[in-house]
Amino acid sequence: MKQKLFAMMLLLFVCSIQTSVFAQNDRKAKIEKRERPRLTSEQMMQRQTKYIVNQMALDDATRNKFEAVYKRYQAELKECHEQMRSKYGRKKKGDCKELTDAEVSERIEARFAQSRKILDIREKYYQEFKKILTPKQIQKMYKAEKEIQKKVHREMARRVNSHKRGK
């Protein structure tokens, strides 16, 4: 009986020590994460380009040509998005409730115009990518871009959810 009691106490002691150690590691990781500098948009574009190049497994000559064209492509898309943001700002919760019907209509039409401009950019660069890559490689590039977008959206959702839980 005493041996069972001793074994149970020992087990409880080990479990309690183990959880406190994990809690300390968790706190350290959170502090390190907060202190880590945020990536600039240029650094993020470089990482995205590197990821896509790795997914496509290009040779050196093709990679160099592709990277130059892809950076111009990214820059034009970024400029298009920034024009929309500078005109209307970022979305805020309840933003549409305060707008008049004319303002909402104007924003919708501006989104249509932005979508057309993005499509024009994509078509223009598709022609340039065709000079460097095969259609299957271009498809891989678009697929890799989509994967990156999904990862970014998941991370943003995770951060929003963790921020809500923290309050």
Secondary structure, DSSP 8 states (H G I E B T S, - for coil): -HHHHHHHHHHHHHHHHHHHHHHHHHHHHHHHHHHS----HHHHHHHHHHHHHHHHT--HHHHHHHHHHHHHHHHHHHHHHHHHHHHH----TTTGGGS-HHHHHHHHHHHHHHHHHHHHHHHHHHHHHHHHS-HHHHHHHHHHHHHHHHHHHHHHHHHHHHHHHH-
